[in-house]
Amino acid sequence: MQKVSRLLNLARKQAGIYDHAVVHSHNFVPTAAGLASSASGLAALAGACNEALALNLSSTELSRFARKGSGSACRSIYGGFAEWKKGDSDQTSFALPVDANQWENELAMIFIITNDKAKKISSRNGMQQTVETSLYYNDWLKAAEADIKTAKNAIANQDFHALGEVIEANCLKMHATTLAATPPFSYWTPDSLKAMNKVYEMRQNGQNCYFTMDAGPNVKVLCPKKDSQKIYNDLQKEFSEQQLVLAHAGKGIESLETEVSK
């Protein structure tokens, strides 16, 4: 609720009004479980504020506004690939779309929900603890700068394996920083490791798939869209249908006309 209230207050201030607001929110993924629920939810709220208060924000301005609710929300304004520009101030920290010449439509992602409960350590608290105490954090930052260049080159060249390798390696490096924090912690569960090992096994058997994880226990498997059903079926040998979600690139933020009961 703090994130929602903060964004609403910023919107009120920008519009010069102080009316109350009724917010209805519905997630299609578990909340606070490392499945980007805050990214999608806060981006949607930013878009709703923009529409309701006629703020007339550009995509860049809307991305910057959404970031104030949740950092990752700045990327969810756009469909396909997006890059969060770190910047050095409020004005220079926002996301921009990464042109993939529609390649994102040839890719798929399978979510393996190993745990749908809220995380014991929130993304915000986990990141703060890592930044303040992990000896690996600064090295990870340097590696991330190189990784984003590699990822963008892979996207430009539509090189699936280069993209898969860098996102998987970057994910593992990020999670290593939490193990070096004081006190150390991890978002992984035994089922997280089971999912990662399953992806390794499938890749050794010739399947085109790589995994990544956010700050949470759930694993996402990147694969070509044409191979997604076979990979999904193979994952069903280890995980239940309720644990698997096959997804494709979205369109980014959209406005829908709906009836709201008073």
VOBA-86679 format. One record per residue: z negated, x, y of N, C-alpha, C in turn. Coordinates in steps of 0.2 Angstrom, whole numbers, plus 5000, padded with zeros to 4 digits. Each point is the difference from the previous one (the first is absolute). Layout:
BEGIN
+------+-------+--------+------+--------+---------+------+-------+--------+
:  nup : neast : nnorth : caup : caeast : canorth :  cup : ceast : cnorth :
+------+-------+--------+------+--------+---------+------+-------+--------+
:    Z :     X :      Y :    Z :      X :       Y :    Z :     X :      Y :
...
+------+-------+--------+------+--------+---------+------+-------+--------+
# end
This chain:
BEGIN
+------+-------+--------+------+--------+---------+------+-------+--------+
:  nup : neast : nnorth : caup : caeast : canorth :  cup : ceast : cnorth :
+------+-------+--------+------+--------+---------+------+-------+--------+
: 5000 :  5004 :   4994 : 5000 :   4996 :    5006 : 5000 :  5004 :   5006 :
: 4997 :  5006 :   5000 : 5000 :   5005 :    5006 : 5007 :  5001 :   5002 :
: 5004 :  5002 :   4995 : 5007 :   5002 :    5002 : 5004 :  4994 :   5003 :
: 4999 :  4994 :   4997 : 5003 :   4994 :    5003 : 4998 :  4998 :   5007 :
: 4993 :  5001 :   5001 : 4997 :   4998 :    5007 : 5003 :  5005 :   5005 :
: 5000 :  5007 :   4998 : 5002 :   5005 :    5004 : 5007 :  4999 :   5003 :
: 5005 :  4998 :   4995 : 5007 :   4999 :    5002 : 5000 :  4993 :   5004 :
: 4997 :  4995 :   4998 : 5000 :   4994 :    5004 : 4998 :  5001 :   5008 :
: 4994 :  5004 :   5000 : 4998 :   5002 :    5007 : 5005 :  5004 :   5004 :
: 5003 :  5005 :   4997 : 5005 :   5004 :    5003 : 5006 :  4995 :   5002 :
: 5002 :  4995 :   4996 : 5005 :   4996 :    5002 : 4998 :  4995 :   5006 :
: 4994 :  4998 :   4999 : 4998 :   4996 :    5006 : 5000 :  5003 :   5007 :
: 4998 :  5007 :   4999 : 4999 :   5004 :    5006 : 5007 :  5001 :   5003 :
: 5005 :  5001 :   4996 : 5007 :   5002 :    5002 : 5003 :  4993 :   5003 :
: 4999 :  4994 :   4997 : 5002 :   4994 :    5002 : 4997 :  4997 :   5006 :
: 4994 :  5003 :   5002 : 4996 :   4998 :    5005 : 4996 :  4993 :   4999 :
: 4999 :  4998 :   4993 : 4997 :   4994 :    4999 : 4994 :  5001 :   4995 :
: 4996 :  4996 :   4999 : 4994 :   5001 :    4996 : 4998 :  4994 :   4996 :
: 5005 :  4996 :   4998 : 5000 :   4994 :    4995 : 4997 :  5002 :   4993 :
: 4997 :  4996 :   4997 : 4999 :   5001 :    4993 : 5006 :  4999 :   4996 :
: 5000 :  5003 :   4994 : 5006 :   5000 :    4995 : 4997 :  4998 :   4993 :
: 5005 :  4997 :   4997 : 4999 :   4998 :    4993 : 5005 :  5004 :   4996 :
: 4997 :  5004 :   4995 : 5005 :   5005 :    4996 : 5000 :  4998 :   4993 :
: 5005 :  4998 :   4997 : 5001 :   4999 :    4993 : 5004 :  5005 :   4997 :
: 4997 :  5004 :   4995 : 5003 :   5005 :    4997 : 5000 :  5000 :   4992 :
: 5006 :  5001 :   4997 : 5000 :   5000 :    4993 : 5003 :  5006 :   4997 :
: 4997 :  5004 :   4996 : 5003 :   5006 :    4997 : 5003 :  4998 :   4993 :
: 5005 :  5004 :   4998 : 5003 :   4999 :    4993 : 4998 :  5006 :   4996 :
: 4995 :  5004 :   5003 : 4998 :   5006 :    4996 : 4992 :  5000 :   5001 :
: 4996 :  5003 :   4995 : 4993 :   5000 :    5001 : 4998 :  5004 :   5007 :
: 4995 :  4998 :   5003 : 4998 :   5002 :    5006 : 4996 :  5006 :   5000 :
: 5001 :  5006 :   5004 : 4996 :   5006 :    5000 : 4999 :  5003 :   4993 :
: 5006 :  5000 :   4997 : 5001 :   5003 :    4993 : 5005 :  5006 :   5000 :
: 5002 :  5002 :   5006 : 5005 :   5006 :    5000 : 5007 :  4997 :   4999 :
: 5001 :  4994 :   5002 : 5007 :   4997 :    4999 : 5003 :  4998 :   5007 :
: 4998 :  5003 :   5005 : 5002 :   4999 :    5007 : 4999 :  4993 :   5002 :
: 4995 :  4997 :   4998 : 4998 :   4993 :    5003 : 4999 :  5000 :   5008 :
: 4997 :  5006 :   5002 : 4998 :   5000 :    5007 : 5007 :  5002 :   5004 :
: 5004 :  5003 :   4997 : 5007 :   5002 :    5003 : 5004 :  4994 :   5001 :
: 5000 :  4996 :   4995 : 5004 :   4994 :    5001 : 4997 :  4994 :   5004 :
: 4993 :  5000 :   4999 : 4996 :   4995 :    5003 : 5000 :  5001 :   5008 :
: 4998 :  5006 :   5002 : 5000 :   5001 :    5007 : 5006 :  5001 :   5003 :
: 5006 :  5001 :   4997 : 5006 :   5000 :    5003 : 5002 :  4993 :   5001 :
: 4999 :  4995 :   4995 : 5001 :   4993 :    5001 : 4996 :  4997 :   5006 :
: 4994 :  5002 :   5000 : 4996 :   4998 :    5006 : 5003 :  5002 :   5007 :
: 5002 :  5007 :   5000 : 5003 :   5002 :    5006 : 5006 :  4996 :   5002 :
: 5004 :  4999 :   4995 : 5006 :   4996 :    5001 : 4998 :  4993 :   5003 :
: 4995 :  4997 :   4997 : 4998 :   4993 :    5001 : 4997 :  5000 :   5008 :
: 4997 :  5005 :   5002 : 4997 :   5001 :    5006 : 5006 :  5000 :   5005 :
: 5005 :  5004 :   4998 : 5006 :   5001 :    5005 : 5003 :  4994 :   5001 :
: 5001 :  4996 :   4995 : 5004 :   4993 :    5000 : 4995 :  4995 :   5004 :
: 4994 :  4999 :   4998 : 4996 :   4995 :    5003 : 4999 :  5001 :   5007 :
: 4999 :  5006 :   5002 : 4998 :   5002 :    5007 : 5006 :  5002 :   5004 :
: 5006 :  5000 :   4997 : 5007 :   5002 :    5004 : 4999 :  5006 :   5003 :
: 4998 :  5005 :   4996 : 4999 :   5007 :    5003 : 5006 :  5004 :   5000 :
: 5005 :  4997 :   4997 : 5007 :   5003 :    5000 : 5000 :  5008 :   4999 :
: 4997 :  5002 :   4995 : 4999 :   5007 :    4998 : 5007 :  5002 :   4996 :
: 5002 :  5006 :   5002 : 5006 :   5003 :    4996 : 4997 :  5002 :   4993 :
: 5004 :  5002 :   4996 : 4998 :   5002 :    4993 : 4995 :  5006 :   5000 :
: 5002 :  5005 :   5005 : 4996 :   5006 :    5001 : 4993 :  4998 :   5003 :
: 5000 :  4995 :   5005 : 4994 :   4998 :    5003 : 4996 :  4996 :   4995 :
: 5003 :  4996 :   4995 : 4996 :   4996 :    4995 : 4997 :  5005 :   4995 :
: 5004 :  5005 :   4998 : 4998 :   5005 :    4995 : 4993 :  5003 :   5003 :
: 5001 :  5002 :   5007 : 4994 :   5004 :    5003 : 4994 :  4995 :   5000 :
: 5001 :  4993 :   5002 : 4995 :   4995 :    5000 : 4997 :  4999 :   4993 :
: 5004 :  5000 :   4995 : 4997 :   4999 :    4993 : 4996 :  5005 :   4998 :
: 5002 :  5006 :   5002 : 4996 :   5006 :    4998 : 4993 :  5000 :   5002 :
: 4999 :  4996 :   5006 : 4993 :   5000 :    5002 : 4995 :  4995 :   4996 :
: 5004 :  4996 :   4996 : 4996 :   4996 :    4995 : 4999 :  5004 :   4993 :
: 5005 :  5004 :   4998 : 5000 :   5004 :    4994 : 5005 :  5005 :   5001 :
: 4999 :  5006 :   4999 : 5005 :   5005 :    5001 : 5006 :  4999 :   4996 :
: 4999 :  4998 :   4993 : 5006 :   4999 :    4996 : 5004 :  4994 :   5002 :
: 4997 :  4996 :   5004 : 5004 :   4994 :    5002 : 5006 :  5001 :   5004 :
: 5000 :  5006 :   5004 : 5005 :   5001 :    5004 : 5007 :  5001 :   4996 :
: 4999 :  5002 :   4994 : 5007 :   5001 :    4996 : 5002 :  4993 :   4997 :
: 4996 :  4995 :   5000 : 5002 :   4994 :    4996 : 5004 :  4995 :   5005 :
: 5001 :  5003 :   5006 : 5004 :   4996 :    5005 : 5007 :  5000 :   4997 :
: 5002 :  5005 :   4997 : 5007 :   5001 :    4998 : 5001 :  4999 :   4992 :
: 5006 :  4998 :   4999 : 5002 :   5000 :    4993 : 5002 :  5007 :   4997 :
: 5001 :  5001 :   4994 : 5002 :   5006 :    4997 : 4995 :  5006 :   5001 :
: 5003 :  5006 :   5001 : 4996 :   5006 :    5002 : 4998 :  5000 :   5007 :
: 4994 :  5002 :   5001 : 4998 :   5001 :    5007 : 4995 :  5006 :   5000 :
: 5001 :  5004 :   5006 : 4996 :   5006 :    5001 : 4995 :  4999 :   5006 :
: 4994 :  5001 :   4999 : 4994 :   5000 :    5005 : 5000 :  5006 :   5004 :
: 5002 :  5000 :   5006 : 5000 :   5006 :    5004 : 4993 :  5001 :   5002 :
: 4997 :  5006 :   4999 : 4993 :   5001 :    5001 : 4999 :  5000 :   5008 :
: 5004 :  5003 :   5003 : 4999 :   5000 :    5008 : 4994 :  5004 :   5002 :
: 4999 :  5000 :   5006 : 4994 :   5003 :    5003 : 4996 :  4996 :   5005 :
: 5002 :  4993 :   5000 : 4997 :   4995 :    5004 : 5002 :  4993 :   4998 :
: 4996 :  4996 :   5003 : 5002 :   4993 :    4998 : 5007 :  4998 :   5001 :
: 5003 :  5003 :   5005 : 5007 :   4998 :    5002 : 5005 :  5003 :   4995 :
: 4998 :  5006 :   4997 : 5005 :   5003 :    4996 : 4999 :  5000 :   4992 :
: 4995 :  4996 :   4998 : 4998 :   4999 :    4993 : 5002 :  4993 :   4998 :
: 5006 :  4999 :   4997 : 5003 :   4994 :    4997 : 5005 :  5002 :   4995 :
: 5002 :  4994 :   4996 : 5005 :   5001 :    4995 : 5007 :  4999 :   5002 :
: 5005 :  5003 :   4997 : 5007 :   4999 :    5001 : 5003 :  4999 :   4993 :
: 5005 :  4996 :   4999 : 5004 :   4999 :    4994 : 5004 :  5006 :   4998 :
: 5000 :  5002 :   4994 : 5004 :   5006 :    4997 : 5007 :  4997 :   4997 :
: 5005 :  5002 :   5003 : 5007 :   4997 :    4998 : 5001 :  5003 :   4993 :
: 5001 :  4995 :   4996 : 5002 :   5002 :    4993 : 5006 :  4997 :   4997 :
: 5004 :  4998 :   5005 : 5007 :   4997 :    4999 : 4999 :  4995 :   4994 :
: 4995 :  4996 :   5000 : 4999 :   4994 :    4995 : 4998 :  5003 :   4994 :
: 4998 :  5006 :   4999 : 4998 :   5003 :    4993 : 4994 :  4997 :   4998 :
: 4995 :  4998 :   5004 : 4994 :   4997 :    4998 : 5001 :  4993 :   4995 :
: 5006 :  4997 :   5001 : 5002 :   4994 :    4996 : 5002 :  5002 :   4993 :
: 5001 :  5007 :   4999 : 5001 :   5002 :    4993 : 4994 :  5003 :   4996 :
: 4994 :  4999 :   5004 : 4994 :   5002 :    4997 : 4995 :  4995 :   4998 :
: 4995 :  5001 :   4996 : 4995 :   4995 :    4999 : 4993 :  5004 :   4999 :
: 4995 :  4996 :   5000 : 4993 :   5002 :    4999 : 4996 :  4996 :   4996 :
: 4997 :  5002 :   4995 : 4996 :   4996 :    4996 : 4993 :  5002 :   5001 :
: 4996 :  4995 :   5002 : 4993 :   5001 :    5001 : 4996 :  4999 :   4994 :
: 4996 :  5005 :   4998 : 4995 :   5000 :    4994 : 4993 :  4998 :   5003 :
: 4998 :  4994 :   5000 : 4993 :   4998 :    5002 : 4995 :  5002 :   4995 :
: 4997 :  5006 :   5001 : 4995 :   5002 :    4995 : 4993 :  4997 :   5002 :
: 4999 :  4998 :   5006 : 4994 :   4997 :    5003 : 5001 :  4996 :   5006 :
: 4999 :  4994 :   5000 : 5001 :   4995 :    5005 : 4994 :  4999 :   5005 :
: 4995 :  5004 :   4999 : 4994 :   4999 :    5004 : 5000 :  5004 :   5006 :
: 4996 :  4998 :   5005 : 5000 :   5004 :    5006 : 4997 :  5007 :   4999 :
: 5003 :  5005 :   5003 : 4998 :   5007 :    4999 : 4993 :  5001 :   5002 :
: 4996 :  5004 :   4996 : 4993 :   5002 :    5002 : 5000 :  5004 :   5007 :
: 5005 :  5004 :   5001 : 5001 :   5004 :    5006 : 5006 :  4998 :   5003 :
: 4999 :  4997 :   5006 : 5006 :   4998 :    5004 : 5005 :  5005 :   5002 :
: 5006 :  4999 :   5001 : 5005 :   5005 :    5002 : 4997 :  5004 :   5007 :
: 4998 :  4996 :   5004 : 4998 :   5003 :    5007 : 4994 :  5004 :   4998 :
: 4995 :  4998 :   4997 : 4994 :   5004 :    4998 : 5002 :  5006 :   4996 :
: 5004 :  4999 :   4995 : 5002 :   5006 :    4996 : 5004 :  5005 :   5004 :
: 5004 :  4998 :   5004 : 5004 :   5005 :    5004 : 4995 :  5004 :   5005 :
: 4996 :  4996 :   5003 : 4995 :   5003 :    5004 : 4996 :  5006 :   4997 :
: 4998 :  4998 :   4994 : 4996 :   5005 :    4996 : 5004 :  5006 :   4998 :
: 5006 :  4999 :   4998 : 5005 :   5005 :    4998 : 5001 :  5004 :   5006 :
: 5002 :  4997 :   5006 : 5002 :   5004 :    5006 : 4994 :  5005 :   5002 :
: 4994 :  4997 :   4999 : 4994 :   5004 :    5003 : 4997 :  5005 :   4995 :
: 5002 :  4999 :   4993 : 4996 :   5005 :    4996 : 5005 :  5003 :   4995 :
: 5006 :  4998 :   4999 : 5004 :   5003 :    4994 : 5004 :  5006 :   5002 :
: 4999 :  5006 :   4996 : 5003 :   5006 :    5002 : 5007 :  5000 :   4999 :
: 5003 :  4995 :   4996 : 5007 :   4999 :    4999 : 5004 :  4996 :   5006 :
: 4996 :  4997 :   5004 : 5003 :   4995 :    5005 : 5006 :  5003 :   5004 :
: 4998 :  5006 :   5003 : 5005 :   5003 :    5005 : 5006 :  5003 :   4996 :
: 4999 :  5002 :   4994 : 5006 :   5002 :    4996 : 5004 :  4994 :   4998 :
: 4997 :  4995 :   4999 : 5004 :   4994 :    4998 : 5004 :  4997 :   5006 :
: 4997 :  5001 :   5006 : 5004 :   4998 :    5006 : 5006 :  5004 :   5001 :
: 4999 :  5007 :   4999 : 5006 :   5004 :    5000 : 5005 :  4998 :   4995 :
: 4998 :  4999 :   4994 : 5005 :   4998 :    4994 : 5003 :  4994 :   5002 :
: 4996 :  4995 :   5003 : 5003 :   4994 :    5001 : 5006 :  5000 :   5005 :
: 5000 :  5005 :   5005 : 5005 :   5001 :    5005 : 5006 :  5002 :   4996 :
: 5000 :  5004 :   4995 : 5005 :   5003 :    4997 : 5003 :  4994 :   4995 :
: 4995 :  4996 :   4997 : 5002 :   4995 :    4995 : 5004 :  4995 :   5004 :
: 4999 :  4998 :   5006 : 5003 :   4995 :    5003 : 5008 :  5002 :   5002 :
: 5000 :  5006 :   5001 : 5007 :   5003 :    5001 : 5004 :  4999 :   4994 :
: 4997 :  5002 :   4994 : 5003 :   5000 :    4994 : 5002 :  4993 :   4998 :
: 4995 :  4995 :   5001 : 5002 :   4993 :    4998 : 5005 :  4998 :   5004 :
: 5001 :  5001 :   5007 : 5005 :   4998 :    5004 : 5007 :  5002 :   4998 :
: 5000 :  5007 :   4998 : 5006 :   5003 :    4998 : 5002 :  4996 :   4993 :
: 4995 :  4999 :   4996 : 5002 :   4996 :    4994 : 5003 :  4993 :   5001 :
: 4997 :  4997 :   5005 : 5002 :   4993 :    5001 : 5007 :  5001 :   5003 :
: 5002 :  5005 :   5005 : 5006 :   5000 :    5003 : 5005 :  5002 :   4995 :
: 4999 :  5004 :   4994 : 5004 :   5002 :    4995 : 5000 :  4995 :   4994 :
: 4996 :  4995 :   5001 : 4999 :   4995 :    4994 : 4999 :  5003 :   4994 :
: 4995 :  5005 :   5000 : 4998 :   5004 :    4994 : 4994 :  4998 :   4997 :
: 5000 :  4995 :   4995 : 4994 :   4997 :    4998 : 4995 :  5005 :   4997 :
: 5002 :  5005 :   4996 : 4996 :   5005 :    4997 : 4996 :  5004 :   5005 :
: 5004 :  5002 :   5005 : 4996 :   5004 :    5006 : 4995 :  4996 :   5003 :
: 5002 :  4993 :   5001 : 4995 :   4996 :    5004 : 4994 :  4998 :   4995 :
: 5001 :  4999 :   4994 : 4995 :   4999 :    4995 : 4995 :  5006 :   4999 :
: 5003 :  5006 :   5000 : 4996 :   5006 :    4999 : 4995 :  5001 :   5006 :
: 5003 :  4999 :   5006 : 4996 :   5001 :    5006 : 4994 :  4995 :   5001 :
: 5002 :  4993 :   4999 : 4995 :   4995 :    5001 : 4994 :  5001 :   4994 :
: 5002 :  5002 :   4994 : 4995 :   5001 :    4995 : 4995 :  5006 :   5002 :
: 5003 :  5005 :   5002 : 4996 :   5006 :    5001 : 4996 :  4999 :   5007 :
: 5003 :  4997 :   5005 : 4996 :   4998 :    5006 : 4994 :  4996 :   4998 :
: 5001 :  4995 :   4996 : 4994 :   4996 :    4998 : 4995 :  5004 :   4996 :
: 5002 :  5004 :   4996 : 4994 :   5004 :    4996 : 4997 :  5005 :   5005 :
: 5003 :  5003 :   5005 : 4997 :   5004 :    5005 : 4995 :  4996 :   5004 :
: 5002 :  4994 :   5002 : 4996 :   4996 :    5004 : 4993 :  4998 :   4996 :
: 5001 :  4998 :   4994 : 4994 :   4998 :    4996 : 4996 :  5007 :   4998 :
: 5003 :  5006 :   5000 : 4996 :   5006 :    4999 : 4995 :  5001 :   5006 :
: 5002 :  4998 :   5006 : 4995 :   5001 :    5006 : 4994 :  4996 :   4999 :
: 5000 :  4994 :   4997 : 4994 :   4996 :    4999 : 4995 :  5004 :   4995 :
: 5003 :  5003 :   4995 : 4996 :   5004 :    4995 : 4996 :  5006 :   5003 :
: 5003 :  5002 :   5006 : 4997 :   5006 :    5003 : 4996 :  4998 :   5006 :
: 4999 :  4994 :   5001 : 4996 :   4997 :    5005 : 4992 :  5001 :   4998 :
: 4996 :  4999 :   5005 : 4993 :   5001 :    4999 : 4996 :  4993 :   5002 :
: 4997 :  4996 :   4996 : 5001 :   5001 :    4993 : 5007 :  4998 :   4997 :
: 5002 :  5003 :   4994 : 5006 :   4999 :    4998 : 5001 :  4992 :   4997 :
: 5006 :  4998 :   5001 : 5001 :   4993 :    4997 : 5007 :  4999 :   4998 :
: 5002 :  4995 :   4996 : 5006 :   4999 :    4998 : 5002 :  4992 :   4999 :
: 5006 :  4998 :   5002 : 5002 :   4993 :    4999 : 5002 :  4999 :   4993 :
: 5001 :  5005 :   4996 : 5003 :   4999 :    4994 : 4995 :  4997 :   4995 :
: 5003 :  4996 :   4995 : 4996 :   4997 :    4995 : 5004 :  5003 :   4993 :
: 4997 :  4999 :   4994 : 5003 :   5002 :    4994 : 5007 :  4997 :   4999 :
: 5000 :  4993 :   5003 : 5007 :   4997 :    4999 : 5005 :  5003 :   5005 :
: 4998 :  5003 :   5006 : 5004 :   5003 :    5004 : 5003 :  5006 :   4997 :
: 4996 :  5004 :   4996 : 5003 :   5006 :    4996 : 5004 :  4998 :   4995 :
: 4999 :  4994 :   4997 : 5004 :   4998 :    4994 : 5007 :  4998 :   5003 :
: 5000 :  4997 :   5006 : 5006 :   4998 :    5003 : 5004 :  5006 :   5001 :
: 4997 :  5005 :   5003 : 5004 :   5006 :    5002 : 5002 :  5004 :   4994 :
: 4996 :  5000 :   4995 : 5003 :   5003 :    4994 : 5005 :  4997 :   4996 :
: 5000 :  4993 :   5001 : 5006 :   4996 :    4997 : 5006 :  5001 :   5004 :
: 5000 :  5001 :   5007 : 5006 :   5002 :    5004 : 5002 :  5007 :   4998 :
: 4996 :  5005 :   4999 : 5002 :   5006 :    4997 : 5004 :  5000 :   4994 :
: 4997 :  4996 :   4995 : 5003 :   4999 :    4993 : 5007 :  4997 :   5001 :
: 5000 :  4995 :   5004 : 5007 :   4996 :    5000 : 5005 :  5005 :   5003 :
: 4998 :  5004 :   5005 : 5005 :   5005 :    5003 : 5002 :  5005 :   4995 :
: 4995 :  5003 :   4996 : 5002 :   5005 :    4995 : 5005 :  4997 :   4995 :
: 4999 :  4993 :   4999 : 5005 :   4997 :    4996 : 5007 :  4997 :   5003 :
: 5001 :  5003 :   5006 : 5006 :   4999 :    5004 : 5000 :  4994 :   5005 :
: 4995 :  4997 :   5001 : 4999 :   4994 :    5004 : 5000 :  5003 :   5008 :
: 5003 :  4997 :   5004 : 5000 :   5002 :    5007 : 4994 :  4996 :   5004 :
: 4995 :  5003 :   5000 : 4994 :   4997 :    5003 : 4995 :  5006 :   5003 :
: 4997 :  4998 :   5005 : 4995 :   5004 :    5003 : 4994 :  4996 :   5003 :
: 4994 :  5002 :   5000 : 4995 :   4996 :    5003 : 4997 :  5003 :   5007 :
: 4997 :  4995 :   5003 : 4996 :   5002 :    5006 : 4994 :  4995 :   5001 :
: 4995 :  5002 :   5004 : 4994 :   4996 :    5001 : 4998 :  5001 :   5007 :
: 4997 :  4994 :   5002 : 4997 :   5000 :    5007 : 4993 :  5002 :   4999 :
: 4996 :  4998 :   5005 : 4992 :   5002 :    4999 : 4997 :  4994 :   4996 :
: 5001 :  5000 :   4993 : 4998 :   4995 :    4996 : 5002 :  5002 :   4993 :
: 4998 :  4996 :   4995 : 5001 :   5001 :    4993 : 5006 :  4998 :   4997 :
: 5004 :  4996 :   5004 : 5006 :   4997 :    4997 : 5006 :  5005 :   5001 :
: 5005 :  5000 :   4995 : 5005 :   5004 :    4999 : 5007 :  4997 :   5002 :
: 5004 :  5003 :   5004 : 5007 :   4997 :    5001 : 5005 :  5004 :   4997 :
: 5005 :  4997 :   4997 : 5005 :   5004 :    4996 : 5007 :  4999 :   5004 :
: 5002 :  5005 :   5002 : 5007 :   5000 :    5004 : 5005 :  5001 :   4994 :
: 5006 :  4996 :   5000 : 5005 :   5001 :    4996 : 5006 :  4997 :   5002 :
: 5006 :  5001 :   4998 : 5006 :   4997 :    5002 : 5000 :  4993 :   4998 :
: 5003 :  4995 :   5004 : 5000 :   4993 :    4999 : 5003 :  4999 :   4993 :
: 5006 :  5003 :   4998 : 5003 :   4999 :    4994 : 4996 :  5001 :   4994 :
: 4995 :  5005 :   5001 : 4996 :   5002 :    4994 : 4993 :  4996 :   5000 :
: 4999 :  4996 :   5005 : 4993 :   4997 :    5001 : 4998 :  4996 :   4994 :
: 5004 :  4996 :   4998 : 4998 :   4995 :    4994 : 4998 :  5004 :   4994 :
: 5004 :  5005 :   4998 : 4998 :   5004 :    4994 : 4994 :  5003 :   5001 :
: 4999 :  5003 :   5006 : 4993 :   5004 :    5002 : 4995 :  4995 :   5000 :
: 5001 :  4994 :   5002 : 4995 :   4994 :    5000 : 4998 :  4999 :   4993 :
: 5005 :  4999 :   4996 : 4999 :   4998 :    4993 : 4996 :  5005 :   4996 :
: 5001 :  5007 :   5002 : 4996 :   5005 :    4997 : 4993 :  5000 :   5002 :
: 4999 :  4999 :   5007 : 4993 :   5000 :    5002 : 4996 :  4994 :   4997 :
: 5004 :  4995 :   4998 : 4996 :   4994 :    4997 : 4997 :  5002 :   4993 :
: 5002 :  5006 :   4997 : 4997 :   5002 :    4994 : 4993 :  5002 :   5001 :
: 4999 :  5002 :   5006 : 4993 :   5003 :    5002 : 4996 :  4995 :   5004 :
: 5003 :  4996 :   5004 : 4997 :   4996 :    5005 : 5002 :  4993 :   5000 :
: 4996 :  4995 :   5001 : 5001 :   4993 :    5000 : 5005 :  4998 :   5005 :
: 5003 :  4994 :   4999 : 5005 :   4998 :    5005 : 4997 :  4998 :   5007 :
: 4993 :  4998 :   4999 : 4996 :   4999 :    5006 : 4999 :  5006 :   5005 :
: 5001 :  5006 :   4996 : 4998 :   5006 :    5004 : 5007 :  5003 :   5003 :
: 5005 :  4997 :   4999 : 5007 :   5003 :    5002 : 5003 :  4996 :   5005 :
: 5003 :  5003 :   5005 : 5003 :   4996 :    5005 : 5007 :  5004 :   5002 :
: 5006 :  4997 :   4999 : 5006 :   5003 :    5001 : 5002 :  4998 :   5007 :
: 5001 :  5005 :   5005 : 5001 :   4999 :    5007 : 5007 :  5004 :   5002 :
: 5002 :  4997 :   5006 : 5006 :   5003 :    5003 : 4999 :  5001 :   5007 :
: 5004 :  5004 :   5003 : 5000 :   5001 :    5008 : 5000 :  4993 :   5003 :
: 4995 :  4999 :   5005 : 5000 :   4994 :    5004 : 5004 :  5001 :   5006 :
: 5000 :  4995 :   5004 : 5004 :   4999 :    5006 : 4996 :  5003 :   5007 :
: 4993 :  5001 :   4999 : 4996 :   5001 :    5005 : 4997 :  4994 :   5003 :
: 4998 :  5000 :   5006 : 4996 :   4994 :    5003 : 5005 :  4995 :   5001 :
: 4998 :  4993 :   4999 : 5004 :   4994 :    5001 : 4995 :  4995 :   5003 :
: 5003 :  4996 :   5004 : 4997 :   4994 :    5003 : 5002 :  4994 :   4997 :
: 4995 :  4996 :   4998 : 5001 :   4994 :    4996 : 4997 :  4994 :   5004 :
: 5004 :  4994 :   5001 : 4998 :   4994 :    5003 : 4996 :  4996 :   4995 :
: 4993 :  4999 :   5001 : 4996 :   4996 :    4996 : 4996 :  4995 :   5004 :
: 4998 :  4995 :   4996 : 4995 :   4995 :    5003 : 4993 :  5003 :   4999 :
: 4996 :  5000 :   5005 : 4993 :   5002 :    4999 : 4996 :  4994 :   5002 :
: 4995 :  4999 :   4995 : 4996 :   4994 :    5001 : 4994 :  5002 :   5005 :
: 4998 :  4995 :   5004 : 4995 :   5001 :    5005 : 4994 :  4998 :   4997 :
+------+-------+--------+------+--------+---------+------+-------+--------+
# end
